[in-house]
Amino acid sequence: MEELPEGWRRWSDEPDRTVFVYRPDVFDSQAFPAACIPTLYLSNGPQRNRRPEQRRPDYRPRQWHATLYLEPDVVLAEERYDDREGALEGSAVLARRFAAGELDYRSAYQVPREAYLDRLDELTGRDA
């Protein structure tokens, strides 16, 4: 996998799911609610919401998904890949684009959370 950009950390790594988080030092539940931490889920299979133990025993992986959440119910970007290696590389690119302020996260909200979005602007260099 390409190196993650500054600010991103690998939070967990399992055979069918890897989780990356952005700036856990900032989104630490004191300055901002922990649920607001930008999170990039890399998951395998047709149903991303289904837990691995709920899958049938004859389950075969199909596609890999990289989903970037701003909050649990706010999806900023979602991409599909044919294999884990491609998904890891694609996740690094998506994380880099986010950290560089290239993704329009304000448009993902129907009701803007100004203080949160202003802080994201600062962290990603979009306030310049």
N, C-alpha and C positions, 0 to 999 in steps of 0.2 A: 504494500500500500504506500502511496505517496505520503509524505509527511503532512501531518495536520497543520493548518495555519495557527499562528499564535492565538491563544485564547481558548482553543478547542482542546478537550480532554476525552480520552476513551474512558467511559464510565463503567461499561461492562462488556464482556465478550463471551458469547456462547456459540455453539455450532450453527444455530439458525437465527441468531439475532445479536447485533452489536449496537451499543448505544454510545453516542458522543454527546457531550454537553458543552455549551459555550459559557465561558467565564463563571465557573462555579464560585469564584472568589467574590463576585459581585452579586449574583443571584443566590444569596446564602440564607434567605428567609428573614434577614434582618433589614437590609436595605430594600429588598424586593421579595415578594413571596416566592418561595422555592418553585411553585408551579409555573412561574413565568420564565424559568430558565429555558433559553432556546435549546432544543433537543433534536438530534438527528438520529432516527431509528433506521437501522439497516436490518431488514427482515426477509425471510424466505417463505414463499408459498402463496397460494391464492387468497387466503384470508389473513390479512395482517393483524386483525384484532383477536384472532383465535390463539389461545395459549398452546404451546407445544404439546402439553399433556392431553389436550382435547382433540388432537388429531387422530385419525384412524391409524391402526397399526400398519396398514399397507400404504401410508402416505408417501409420496415421492415429491421432492422439491420441484417447483415449476419455474417461478421467477423470483428474482430478488427485487426488493423495493427499498428505496431510500426516501424517507419522509421527514421533512424538516418542520417541526412544530414550534410555534412561539409560545403556546400554552397547550394544555391537553386537547382542547377542541378547536385550536386555530392552526390550520395547516398552511404553511407558506409555500412549500414546494414538494412535489412528489415525482420521482423518476423510477423507471423499471430497467432491469438488467437481466441478461440471460444467465450469468454466473456470479459467484461470490467475488471473484477477483475484479470483474468489471464494476460490480456494485461498490466495492471498497474504493476503487479509483474514482468513480463517479461521486461518492460521498465526500472524498477529499476535495474535489473540485467544487461541489456545492458548499462545503464548509468554507472554502477559500473565498468564494463569491459573497457569502454572507458576511464574513469577517471584513471584507473590503468595502462593504456597503453597497454592493452591486444589486442586491435583491430588494425590491420594493415591499418591505414588510408592513408599511402603513396601509397599503391597499388590502391586506388580509383581514382588516378589522372593519366590522360594520359600525361599531361604536368605539371610536379611538380611545385609547388609554394614553393620554398625552404625556404624563410624567414618565411612564415606562418607555414609550416610543422616543421621547427626547433623550433618554439615557442610552437607548440603543443607537441613536444617531451619534452620540458622543463616543461610544465604544467602537463603532465601526467607521468613524471618520466622516460621517455624512453631514455633520453640523458645520463643516468648514465652508 
